[in-house]
Amino acid sequence: MPRTLLTGLRTPGACPTALEVADGRITWVGPAADAADRAAGAAVQDWHGATVTPPFVDAHVHATASGLLIDGLDLTECRTPGQLLDAVAAAPPAAVLWGHGWEENRWSPVRVPTRAELDRAASGRPVYLSRIDVHSALVSTALVDRAPGTVGAEGWSPDGPLAAAAHHHVRRAALAALDSGQRRAAQRAFLDLAASRGVGTVHECAGPDVSGRDDLADLLGADLLGADSGVEVVGYWGEAVGTADEARDLVARTGAAGLAGDLFVDGSIGSRTAALREPYTDAPGCRGNRYLDADAVAAHLVACTRAGIRAGFHVIGDRGADLVLAGLDAAAAATSPEAVRAARHRLEHLEMVDARQIARLAELGVVASVQPAFDAAWGGPAGMYATRLGPARAATMNPFAQLHAAGVPLEFGSDSPVTPVDPWAGVRAAVEHTNPDLAVDPGTALAAHTGGAQLREGAPASYALWDGATCLRLVRAGRTLHETRR
């Protein structure tokens, strides 16, 4: 059978190694010194010191929104309201002008444009500009007019950014302006980008308040993956249910791997919508938003546990975590702790949890889907977390080391487009946490970002080759998804 022997490789720990593949499987992995014994009859490729790893897994993405912004309006470099307005005014025509990444706390002056200012810059066009955390958005009047129910909904502002339910209304209207061809083009662009970054699997966190069933169906479609990308897509659908039968039916109708992902318990720290026990330091009296009550959280967890389906939630604030922990306890009481553990429920972000909660999550086998790049972007004594929460609370955010030490499985992701698909940056952020007491070691970080996969004999031929952080080749199950020549 045809064999390919890849030599001149190193593990992330700089150990010289070699890899042999044939018929889509790994047939040998061993020390570089032993590679010569296997060279006879093999096609030998010398990679001159490239690092080899399993393909990365990005455990939290939004493919369509990310793809739209590859050629969309990048607002991350804006530093004044005027720069944002100038970018809108200069943008080419579109059914809806999509932009992302503004972050007013980095601006001078620290203020957002009014809706009237945005309308003038947009010349009457529908405009949707998501904040960096995608939990609020600046929108034009023309888009509000397309979104019934927005005016007066929770999070409505007549002149400023929209959050909560009002934001969900306008985002749905913006997505509805896309036809299936535009959606699929955005998805293909994103999956190609992910492959170029060494990512072989993405977890799409979809839901009625995030994207839509048609969007998820397109993304999970065999024609898209089989013909164009090859990146594996694991889809989660964030919609609450009340019974096991409802859970089974919803999974069957969506093709989702679980009723998890961005099922919102609360919002984000940056938009002050994460649910907190104590008020935001920079907004006295504000304790954020709760989008599900305790009964709904518990009912969803009980229903999914009984159905043997993975459940989960988007939860960031400590008051939001209290609701989820109470729901997990209710599910364990209504079924059994063993049934809860078997379901491997999963929580997204989980930025503010204390030692007692971490211990209980470990007891119940809950997975933490976390984003190390959040700490790199907003952690530290001068970061956004400290501004919003004060230094003491900010210093405890994203406790990766404590979660890992307690036995809570970690899965790393980007939440793209919130932070870029850049797995090595995620590994580095987890290792170089702004609070060293919360950091993990490189091996733990790499395992969390590769799904714990190992390069071993008999496994599918799935691997990535690297020159620093540049992906030279990505192979999944024997298929080359990306290759860059040196």
C-alpha positions as CSV (number, residue, x, y, z in Angstrom):
1,M,0.0,0.0,0.0
2,P,1.3,3.6,-0.7
3,R,3.0,5.0,2.3
4,T,4.2,8.6,3.1
5,L,6.9,9.1,5.6
6,L,7.1,12.6,7.1
7,T,10.5,13.3,8.6
8,G,12.2,16.4,10.0
9,L,9.3,17.0,12.5
10,R,9.3,18.1,16.1
11,T,6.7,17.9,18.8
12,P,5.6,21.1,20.5
13,G,8.2,20.2,23.2
14,A,10.9,20.2,20.5
15,C,11.4,16.4,20.5
16,P,12.5,15.2,17.0
17,T,9.9,12.8,15.6
18,A,8.6,11.2,12.4
19,L,5.1,10.3,11.1
20,E,4.0,7.6,8.6
21,V,0.6,7.6,7.0
22,A,-1.1,5.3,4.5
23,D,-4.7,5.0,3.2
24,G,-5.9,7.8,5.4
25,R,-4.5,6.4,8.7
26,I,-1.4,6.9,10.8
27,T,0.6,3.7,10.5
28,W,3.6,4.7,12.6
29,V,4.8,7.5,14.9
30,G,8.3,7.3,16.4
31,P,11.6,8.9,17.1
32,A,13.3,10.6,14.2
33,A,16.3,8.3,14.7
34,D,14.1,5.3,13.7
35,A,12.6,6.8,10.6
36,A,15.4,5.5,8.3
37,D,14.3,2.0,9.0
38,R,10.9,2.7,7.4
39,A,12.0,4.7,4.4
40,A,12.2,1.8,2.0
41,G,9.2,1.9,-0.4
42,A,7.8,5.1,1.2
43,A,7.5,8.6,-0.3
44,V,9.7,10.5,2.1
45,Q,9.0,14.2,2.9
46,D,11.5,16.2,4.9
47,W,9.8,19.0,6.7
48,H,13.0,20.6,8.0
49,G,12.0,21.1,11.6
50,A,8.3,21.8,11.3
51,T,6.2,21.3,14.4
52,V,3.5,18.6,14.2
53,T,0.3,18.6,16.3
54,P,-3.2,17.2,16.0
55,P,-5.5,19.6,14.2
56,F,-6.9,22.3,16.4
57,V,-10.5,22.4,17.6
58,D,-12.2,25.7,17.9
59,A,-15.0,24.9,20.4
60,H,-17.1,28.1,19.9
61,V,-17.6,29.9,16.6
62,H,-20.3,31.7,14.7
63,A,-19.5,30.8,11.1
64,T,-21.8,33.0,9.1
65,A,-21.2,36.1,11.1
66,S,-17.5,35.5,11.0
67,G,-17.5,34.9,7.2
68,L,-19.6,38.0,6.6
69,L,-16.9,40.0,8.3
70,I,-14.0,38.6,6.3
71,D,-14.9,41.2,3.6
72,G,-17.1,43.3,5.9
73,L,-16.5,46.4,7.9
74,D,-13.7,45.8,10.5
75,L,-14.2,48.4,13.3
76,T,-11.6,47.0,15.7
77,E,-9.1,49.7,14.9
78,C,-11.5,52.6,15.4
79,R,-10.4,54.8,18.2
80,T,-13.0,57.6,17.9
81,P,-16.7,57.8,17.1
82,G,-15.8,59.8,14.0
83,Q,-13.6,57.0,12.7
84,L,-16.5,54.6,12.9
85,L,-18.8,57.0,11.1
86,D,-16.3,57.6,8.4
87,A,-16.0,53.9,7.8
88,V,-19.7,53.6,7.5
89,A,-19.9,56.5,5.1
90,A,-17.2,55.0,2.9
91,A,-18.6,51.4,2.8
92,P,-19.8,50.1,-0.6
93,P,-23.6,49.4,-1.1
94,A,-25.0,46.3,0.5
95,A,-28.5,44.9,1.4
96,V,-27.4,45.4,5.0
97,L,-24.1,46.9,5.9
98,W,-22.4,44.5,8.4
99,G,-19.6,45.7,10.7
100,H,-18.1,44.4,13.8
101,G,-15.6,45.2,16.5
102,W,-16.2,48.6,18.0
103,E,-15.2,49.0,21.6
104,E,-16.0,52.3,23.1
105,N,-14.0,51.9,26.2
106,R,-10.9,52.1,24.0
107,W,-12.1,55.4,22.4
108,S,-11.4,59.0,23.1
109,P,-13.9,60.5,23.8
110,V,-15.6,57.5,25.4
111,R,-19.0,57.8,23.7
112,V,-20.8,56.0,20.9
113,P,-22.3,57.7,17.9
114,T,-26.0,58.6,18.2
115,R,-28.5,56.9,15.9
116,A,-29.0,60.2,14.1
117,E,-25.3,60.4,13.4
118,L,-25.3,56.8,12.1
119,D,-28.3,57.5,9.9
120,R,-26.5,60.4,8.3
121,A,-23.3,58.4,7.7
122,A,-25.3,55.5,6.3
123,S,-27.4,57.7,4.0
124,G,-30.6,55.8,4.9
125,R,-29.1,52.3,4.5
126,P,-29.8,49.5,7.0
127,V,-26.7,49.1,9.1
128,Y,-25.8,46.5,11.8
129,L,-22.5,47.1,13.7
130,S,-21.9,44.7,16.5
131,R,-19.8,45.6,19.5
132,I,-16.7,43.5,20.0
133,D,-18.5,41.1,22.4
134,V,-21.6,40.8,20.0
135,H,-23.9,41.5,22.9
136,S,-25.0,44.9,21.7
137,A,-25.0,46.7,18.4
138,L,-25.2,50.1,16.8
139,V,-28.0,50.1,14.2
140,S,-29.5,52.5,11.8
141,T,-33.2,53.5,11.8
142,A,-33.6,51.7,8.5
143,L,-32.7,48.4,10.2
144,V,-35.0,49.0,13.2
145,D,-37.8,49.6,10.7
146,R,-37.2,46.0,9.4
147,A,-37.3,44.4,12.8
148,P,-40.9,44.4,14.3
149,G,-40.9,44.3,18.1
150,T,-37.6,46.1,18.6
151,V,-38.9,49.4,19.8
152,G,-39.7,49.1,23.5
153,A,-38.2,45.6,23.9
154,E,-35.7,44.9,26.7
155,G,-32.4,46.6,25.8
156,W,-34.1,49.2,23.6
157,S,-32.5,52.6,23.3
158,P,-34.0,55.4,21.2
159,D,-30.5,56.8,20.5
160,G,-27.8,54.4,21.6
161,P,-26.7,50.7,21.2
162,L,-29.3,48.0,21.4
163,A,-28.8,45.1,23.8
164,A,-30.8,42.1,25.1
165,A,-34.1,41.3,23.3
166,A,-33.9,44.5,21.2
167,H,-30.5,43.4,19.9
168,H,-31.8,39.9,19.1
169,H,-34.6,41.4,17.0
170,V,-32.4,43.6,14.8
171,R,-29.8,40.8,14.4
172,R,-32.5,38.5,13.1
173,A,-33.6,41.1,10.7
174,A,-30.0,41.7,9.5
175,L,-29.6,37.9,8.9
176,A,-32.9,37.7,7.2
177,A,-31.6,40.0,4.5
178,L,-29.2,37.3,3.4
179,D,-30.2,34.8,0.8
180,S,-28.9,31.2,0.9
181,G,-26.1,31.9,-1.6
182,Q,-24.8,34.7,0.6
183,R,-25.0,32.6,3.7
184,R,-23.2,29.7,2.1
185,A,-20.5,31.9,0.7
186,A,-19.9,33.4,4.1
187,Q,-19.7,30.0,5.7
188,R,-17.3,28.7,3.0
189,A,-15.1,31.7,3.5
190,F,-15.0,31.2,7.2
191,L,-14.3,27.4,7.1
192,D,-11.5,28.0,4.6
193,L,-10.0,30.6,6.9
194,A,-10.3,28.1,9.9
195,A,-8.4,25.5,7.8
196,S,-5.7,28.0,7.0
197,R,-5.2,28.5,10.7
198,G,-4.8,24.7,11.4
199,V,-8.3,24.2,12.7
200,G,-9.9,20.9,11.6
201,T,-13.1,21.0,13.7
202,V,-15.3,23.9,14.7
203,H,-18.2,23.9,17.1
204,E,-21.0,26.1,15.7
205,C,-23.0,27.7,18.5
206,A,-26.3,28.4,16.8
207,G,-29.8,29.3,18.0
208,P,-32.9,31.4,17.3
209,D,-31.3,34.5,18.9
210,V,-28.0,34.0,17.1
211,S,-28.5,32.8,13.6
212,G,-31.4,30.5,12.6
213,R,-32.3,27.0,11.6
214,D,-31.7,27.6,7.9
215,D,-28.3,28.9,8.7
216,L,-27.4,25.8,10.7
217,A,-28.9,23.5,8.1
218,D,-26.7,25.1,5.4
219,L,-23.6,24.8,7.6
220,L,-24.2,21.2,8.4
221,G,-25.1,20.4,4.7
222,A,-23.1,17.6,3.3
223,D,-22.6,19.4,0.0
224,L,-20.9,22.3,1.7
225,L,-18.5,20.2,3.8
226,G,-17.9,17.4,1.3
227,A,-17.2,19.5,-1.7
228,D,-15.6,22.7,-0.4
229,S,-14.2,22.6,3.1
230,G,-13.5,19.3,4.8
231,V,-13.5,21.1,8.2
232,E,-15.7,19.2,10.6
233,V,-18.6,21.1,11.9
234,V,-20.2,20.1,15.2
235,G,-23.5,22.1,15.6
236,Y,-25.1,23.1,18.9
237,W,-28.6,24.6,19.0
238,G,-29.4,27.1,21.8
239,E,-33.1,26.8,22.4
240,A,-34.7,25.8,25.8
241,V,-37.1,22.8,26.1
242,G,-39.3,21.6,28.9
243,T,-39.6,17.9,28.3
244,A,-37.4,15.0,27.1
245,D,-39.6,14.5,24.1
246,E,-39.2,18.1,23.1
247,A,-35.5,17.7,23.4
248,R,-35.4,14.7,21.2
249,D,-37.6,16.3,18.6
250,L,-35.6,19.5,18.5
251,V,-32.3,17.6,18.1
252,A,-33.8,15.5,15.3
253,R,-35.1,18.6,13.4
254,T,-31.9,20.6,13.7
255,G,-29.3,17.9,13.4
256,A,-27.6,19.4,16.4
257,A,-25.1,17.5,18.6
258,G,-26.8,19.0,21.7
259,L,-29.1,21.8,22.9
260,A,-26.3,23.9,24.2
261,G,-24.0,26.6,23.0
262,D,-25.4,30.1,23.1
263,L,-28.6,29.5,25.0
264,F,-28.3,32.7,26.9
265,V,-28.6,32.8,30.6
266,D,-27.0,36.3,30.6
267,G,-24.9,38.5,28.4
268,S,-21.4,40.0,28.5
269,I,-19.2,42.1,30.8
270,G,-18.3,44.6,28.1
271,S,-22.0,45.4,27.3
272,R,-22.8,45.2,31.1
273,T,-25.4,42.5,30.4
274,A,-23.6,39.6,32.2
275,A,-25.7,38.9,35.4
276,L,-23.7,39.8,38.5
277,R,-24.3,39.3,42.2
278,E,-23.1,42.8,42.9
279,P,-23.4,45.9,40.6
280,Y,-20.9,46.9,38.0
281,T,-18.2,49.2,39.4
282,D,-18.6,51.7,36.6
283,A,-22.4,51.5,36.5
284,P,-23.8,51.6,40.1
285,G,-27.1,49.9,40.4
286,C,-26.6,47.8,37.2
287,R,-26.4,44.1,37.8
288,G,-26.8,43.0,34.2
289,N,-29.4,40.8,32.5
290,R,-30.9,37.4,33.1
291,Y,-32.5,36.0,30.0
292,L,-33.7,32.7,31.6
293,D,-35.1,32.2,35.0
294,A,-34.2,29.4,37.4
295,D,-37.2,27.3,36.5
296,A,-36.4,27.5,32.8
297,V,-32.7,26.6,33.4
298,A,-33.7,23.6,35.6
299,A,-36.4,22.4,33.2
300,H,-34.0,22.4,30.2
301,L,-31.3,20.5,32.1
302,V,-33.8,18.0,33.5
303,A,-35.3,17.4,30.1
304,C,-32.0,17.0,28.3
305,T,-30.6,14.8,31.0
306,R,-33.6,12.5,30.8
307,A,-33.2,12.4,27.0
308,G,-29.5,11.7,27.2
309,I,-28.8,14.9,25.2
310,R,-26.0,17.3,26.0
311,A,-27.4,20.6,27.3
312,G,-25.6,23.8,28.0
313,F,-25.8,27.6,28.3
314,H,-23.9,30.8,27.6
315,V,-23.1,32.0,31.1
316,I,-20.6,34.7,32.1
317,G,-21.6,36.5,35.3
318,D,-21.5,35.0,38.8
319,R,-25.2,35.5,39.3
320,G,-25.8,33.7,36.0
321,A,-23.5,30.9,37.2
322,D,-25.7,30.6,40.4
323,L,-28.7,30.0,38.2
324,V,-27.0,27.3,36.2
325,L,-25.6,25.5,39.3
326,A,-29.0,25.5,40.8
327,G,-30.4,24.0,37.6
328,L,-27.7,21.3,37.6
329,D,-28.5,20.4,41.2
330,A,-32.2,20.1,40.2
331,A,-31.3,17.9,37.3
332,A,-29.2,15.6,39.5
333,A,-32.1,15.4,42.0
334,A,-34.7,14.7,39.4
335,T,-32.6,12.1,37.6
336,S,-29.3,11.1,39.2
337,P,-25.8,12.5,39.4
338,E,-24.7,9.6,37.2
339,A,-27.2,10.6,34.5
340,V,-26.0,14.3,34.6
341,R,-22.4,13.1,34.3
342,A,-23.3,10.9,31.4
343,A,-24.9,13.8,29.5
344,R,-21.6,15.8,29.6
345,H,-23.4,19.1,29.8
346,R,-21.3,22.1,28.6
347,L,-21.1,25.7,29.7
348,E,-19.8,28.5,27.4
349,H,-17.4,31.1,28.7
350,L,-18.0,30.5,32.5
351,E,-15.8,33.4,33.4
352,M,-16.9,34.1,37.0
353,V,-17.1,30.9,39.1
354,D,-16.0,30.3,42.7
355,A,-14.2,27.3,44.2
356,R,-17.5,25.8,45.5
357,Q,-19.1,26.0,42.1
358,I,-16.0,24.6,40.4
359,A,-16.0,21.6,42.7
360,R,-19.7,20.9,41.9
361,L,-19.1,21.2,38.2
362,A,-16.4,18.7,38.4
363,E,-18.6,16.3,40.4
364,L,-21.3,16.5,37.7
365,G,-19.0,16.1,34.8
366,V,-19.7,19.5,33.2
367,V,-17.4,20.7,30.4
368,A,-16.1,24.3,30.4
369,S,-16.0,25.7,26.9
370,V,-13.8,28.8,27.5
371,Q,-12.0,31.5,25.5
372,P,-8.4,32.3,26.7
373,A,-8.2,35.2,24.3
374,F,-10.8,37.0,26.4
375,D,-8.3,37.4,29.2
376,A,-5.6,38.5,26.8
377,A,-8.0,41.2,25.4
378,W,-9.7,42.4,28.5
379,G,-7.9,41.0,31.6
380,G,-5.2,42.6,33.8
381,P,-5.3,45.6,36.2
382,A,-5.8,48.1,33.4
383,G,-8.2,46.1,31.3
384,M,-11.9,46.3,30.6
385,Y,-12.7,43.7,33.3
386,A,-11.1,45.9,35.9
387,T,-13.0,49.0,34.7
388,R,-16.3,47.2,34.7
389,L,-15.8,45.0,37.8
390,G,-13.1,46.6,39.9
391,P,-9.6,45.0,40.4
392,A,-10.7,42.4,43.0
393,R,-13.3,40.7,40.8
394,A,-11.3,41.2,37.7
395,A,-8.4,39.3,39.1
396,T,-10.5,36.1,39.5
397,M,-11.9,36.1,35.9
398,N,-11.3,33.0,33.7
399,P,-9.9,30.6,36.4
400,F,-8.5,28.0,33.9
401,A,-6.0,26.5,36.4
402,Q,-8.6,26.0,39.1
403,L,-11.1,24.4,36.7
404,H,-8.4,22.0,35.4
405,A,-7.1,21.2,38.8
406,A,-10.6,20.3,40.0
407,G,-11.1,17.9,37.0
408,V,-13.4,20.1,34.9
409,P,-12.6,19.3,31.2
410,L,-11.5,22.3,29.3
411,E,-12.4,23.0,25.6
412,F,-10.8,26.1,24.1
413,G,-12.4,28.3,21.4
414,S,-12.4,31.8,20.0
415,D,-16.1,32.8,19.9
416,S,-15.3,34.2,16.5
417,P,-16.0,36.9,15.5
418,V,-15.5,38.1,19.1
419,T,-11.8,37.1,18.9
420,P,-10.0,35.8,15.8
421,V,-9.6,32.2,15.0
422,D,-5.9,31.9,16.1
423,P,-5.4,28.7,18.1
424,W,-1.8,29.3,19.0
425,A,-2.8,32.7,20.4
426,G,-5.4,30.9,22.5
427,V,-2.8,28.5,23.8
428,R,-0.4,31.4,24.6
429,A,-3.2,33.4,26.4
430,A,-4.0,30.4,28.6
431,V,-0.3,29.9,29.5
432,E,0.4,33.6,30.0
433,H,-2.8,34.5,31.9
434,T,-2.8,38.1,33.2
435,N,-3.1,36.5,36.7
436,P,-0.4,33.8,36.8
437,D,-2.3,31.9,39.5
438,L,-5.1,31.2,36.9
439,A,-2.8,30.0,34.1
440,V,-2.3,26.4,32.8
441,D,0.8,24.7,31.5
442,P,1.5,24.4,27.8
443,G,0.5,20.7,27.6
444,T,-2.8,21.3,29.2
445,A,-3.5,24.3,27.0
446,L,-2.6,22.4,23.8
447,A,-4.8,19.4,24.8
448,A,-7.7,21.8,25.5
449,H,-7.4,23.3,22.0
450,T,-7.0,20.0,20.2
451,G,-9.8,18.0,21.9
452,G,-7.2,15.9,23.7
453,A,-6.3,14.2,20.4
454,Q,-3.1,12.3,20.0
455,L,-1.0,11.3,17.1
456,R,-0.9,7.5,17.4
457,E,-0.7,4.4,15.3
458,G,-4.0,3.3,14.0
459,A,-5.7,6.7,14.3
460,P,-7.1,8.6,11.3
461,A,-4.4,10.6,9.5
462,S,-5.3,14.0,11.0
463,Y,-2.4,16.4,11.7
464,A,-1.2,19.9,11.3
465,L,2.4,21.0,10.4
466,W,3.6,24.4,11.6
467,D,6.4,26.9,11.1
468,G,5.9,28.9,14.2
469,A,2.2,29.9,14.2
470,T,1.9,29.5,10.4
471,C,0.1,26.4,9.3
472,L,2.1,24.7,6.5
473,R,-0.3,21.8,6.1
474,L,-3.6,20.6,7.6
475,V,-4.8,17.1,7.1
476,R,-8.0,15.6,8.5
477,A,-8.9,12.0,8.1
478,G,-6.4,11.7,5.2
479,R,-7.7,14.7,3.3
480,T,-5.5,17.8,2.9
481,L,-7.5,20.8,3.8
482,H,-4.8,23.5,3.6
483,E,-1.2,23.7,2.4
484,T,1.2,26.6,2.3
485,R,4.7,26.1,0.8
486,R,7.6,27.7,2.6
